[in-house]
Amino acid sequence: MVIAMGKKDARFLFVALILASYLCIVIGVLTKMMPVVTLIGLGTIGFGWKAAKGALRYYNDTNQLVPVLGANVITILGTQALLAVGYVIARFI
């Protein structure tokens, strides 16, 4: 996607997808498709903010982008882990 869009435009898609992932959690809870306790998946929002802000700022500087990519990995894996924990907790309450 980055090749087709270019770095400058792809950074906005990246931020939009991060926002969409958090919105899916909130909307899932509001529509009762997900248990309320899965809102703990929003616990990675700080890392998501860091990744989004860094992508917007450093999209053209690879050395500055590396820590941003680390924050993105923490965001993805952390959100998935917290969602899984939320579902497990919901099963037992």
N, C-alpha and C positions, 0 to 999 in steps of 0.2 A: 504494500500500500504506500509505503514511504517513497518508493521509487516512482510510482505513478503520480503521486501528489506532490512530491518534493518535500524537503524537510520543513520548510516554512509553513506550508499548509497542513502537513500531517500532524504537527504539534497540536493544532486545534482539535483534530479528530481524537488524538490521544487524550486530551483533557475531557472531551465530550464523553469518551468511553469510560473514563474513571468516574465522572459524575453519574453516568447512566448506571453503573454498577451499584453505587450507593442508593440511587433512586429506586432501583429494582427491589432492594431490601425494604425500603420504607413503604413503597407501594404494595409489596407483598404482604407486609404486616397490616397495612390499612385495609386491604381487601380480604384479610383473614385467610390468605393463601399460605401464609407462613406464621409460625407461632411468634408471639411478642418477644420471647426471649432471644430470638435470632437477631434482634436489634443490636446485640453485642458485636455483630459483624461490622458495625459502624465504628468499632474501636480503633480501626486502622486509618481513620479519616485524616489524622495528622500526617501519617506517611504518604497518604494519597495527595494531600495538599502540597507536601514537599515535592513529590514527583511531578505534579501538575505545574507548580510554580517553576520548578527547575527546567522542565521541558519547554515551557514558554520562553524562558530567559536564555537558556544555554543550548538551544537546538542546533546551533552551528559550531559549537565548541566541544569537541569530543572529550577532552580532558576534564572539563567541568561537568559533562553529562554523565560520566561514569558513576559518581555518587548518587545522582538522580535515578539512574537505572537500578541501583541497589535499593533505593527507597521504593521503587516500583515493584521489585521482587518481594520485599517485605509486605507491601500493600496487597499484592495478589495472594501470596501464600497465607498471610495473616488473616485476611478476610475469609478465605476458604476455611481455615482452621477454626476461626471464631464462629462461623456459620455452622460448622459441624458440631462444635461444642453446644451451640444454642439448640440444635435439633436433638442432641442427646439429652440435654437438661429438660427440654420440653417433653420428651418421652417419659421422663420419670416424675414430672409434677402434674 
